[in-house]
Amino acid sequence: MKIIIDTDKNTLTEEDAGMTRVLGLYSREAFASISRQWVRVGWNQKYQYTFSWMGRPVIQLPEDMIRIQEVISRLQPDVIIETGVAHGGSLIFYASLCKALDKGRIVGIDIEIRPHNRAAIEAHPLAGYITLIERSSTALETVREVAGLVKPGERVLVILDSDHSKNHVLGELDAYAGLVTPGSYIVATDGIMYDLADVPRGKPDWKTDNPSEAARIFAASHPEFVLEQPPWLFNESRLESNITHWPGAWLRRT
Ligand SMILES: C[S@@+](CC[C@H](N)C(=O)[O-])C[C@H]1O[C@@H](n2cnc3c(N)ncnc32)[C@H](O)[C@@H]1O
């Protein structure tokens, strides 16, 4: 595709497969077009590897953090389960929300928690909110251990941010969806991979091998889950779509 931004004429022109679309540069549609390319270029530049939360690196796009904060503040879960710990920044972020809400605790699962990351998480002032499990998220022992940490009647939110291959995410969805309480979500993050297959750091097979595909397959055979972006709690614009690394991620239990 060719995109031409003309700041003299205030137009954005998309040329794709012999078709031409001319948009007003300041329109909602132009914002969507620019945002899509911004996400692709930013991902390739590792923009998401430039943030930290209260001292720990967090590998996320800030809008995704704001959006999940909206969900957490609305749902006020008792337990937040996250697969994929890395440096621990996302765990600390969720823990800081639990502290602010005076509600909730976190279970973080990673196949390998490097000693310096574990030490930093365990020494953090918010460590008391976090239980770490070091094992594959889909190992039966892990799934049993996590289930044992949830008490009957507790509200549970699950975030899948570990191995992003379609098969692994499908395995995680099968393993953890049963813990999600009605009205809450299981979030298959980083589905943006489908739109990164052709960027320099991407891989061609990501077009179909990605978390959004897993979420779509899972939703098709689980009518108790619907795929839908959580509502924005504040919106004085005409915009309605997240600018995100997590498209097609949010499975809400009905
Ligand atoms: C994208 S990082 C997590 C980022 C973190 N949630 C954040 O926001 O900063 C992915 C993590 O998944 C872990 N991982 C990979 N395969 C896994 C598996 N089978 N089970 C659990 N964790 C896995 C990796 O070790 C890595 O730390």
The ligand as a MOL file (V3000), in Angstrom:
LIG
                    3D

  0  0  0     0  0            999 V3000
M  V30 BEGIN CTAB
M  V30 COUNTS 27 29 0 0 0
M  V30 BEGIN ATOM
M  V30 1 C 6.1660 -10.5370 26.4700 0
M  V30 2 S 7.0150 -11.1800 27.8540 0 CHG=1
M  V30 3 C 5.9480 -10.6910 29.1720 0
M  V30 4 C 5.8840 -9.2220 29.3440 0
M  V30 5 C 5.2470 -8.7310 30.6210 0
M  V30 6 N 3.9040 -9.2590 30.7980 0
M  V30 7 C 5.2040 -7.2320 30.5950 0
M  V30 8 O 4.1210 -6.6690 30.2950 0
M  V30 9 O 6.2090 -6.5790 30.8650 0 CHG=-1
M  V30 10 C 6.7740 -12.8890 27.6510 0
M  V30 11 C 7.2340 -13.8020 28.7850 0
M  V30 12 O 6.6270 -15.0700 28.5940 0
M  V30 13 C 7.4710 -16.0650 29.0860 0
M  V30 14 N 7.0950 -17.3760 28.5310 0
M  V30 15 C 7.4050 -17.9120 27.3240 0
M  V30 16 N 6.8620 -19.1320 27.1960 0
M  V30 17 C 6.1960 -19.3780 28.3460 0
M  V30 18 C 5.4230 -20.4680 28.8280 0
M  V30 19 N 5.2650 -21.5880 28.1150 0
M  V30 20 N 4.8570 -20.3710 30.0500 0
M  V30 21 C 5.0230 -19.2500 30.8110 0
M  V30 22 N 5.7470 -18.2010 30.4090 0
M  V30 23 C 6.3180 -18.2490 29.1900 0
M  V30 24 C 8.8700 -15.6000 28.7000 0
M  V30 25 O 9.8330 -16.1870 29.5680 0
M  V30 26 C 8.7440 -14.0780 28.8510 0
M  V30 27 O 9.2440 -13.6530 30.1000 0
M  V30 END ATOM
M  V30 BEGIN BOND
M  V30 1 1 1 2
M  V30 2 1 2 3
M  V30 3 1 2 10
M  V30 4 1 3 4
M  V30 5 1 4 5
M  V30 6 1 5 6
M  V30 7 1 5 7
M  V30 8 2 7 8
M  V30 9 1 7 9
M  V30 10 1 10 11
M  V30 11 1 11 12
M  V30 12 1 11 26
M  V30 13 1 12 13
M  V30 14 1 13 14
M  V30 15 1 13 24
M  V30 16 1 14 15
M  V30 17 1 14 23
M  V30 18 2 15 16
M  V30 19 1 16 17
M  V30 20 1 17 18
M  V30 21 2 17 23
M  V30 22 1 18 19
M  V30 23 2 18 20
M  V30 24 1 20 21
M  V30 25 2 21 22
M  V30 26 1 22 23
M  V30 27 1 24 25
M  V30 28 1 24 26
M  V30 29 1 26 27
M  V30 END BOND
M  V30 END CTAB
M  END
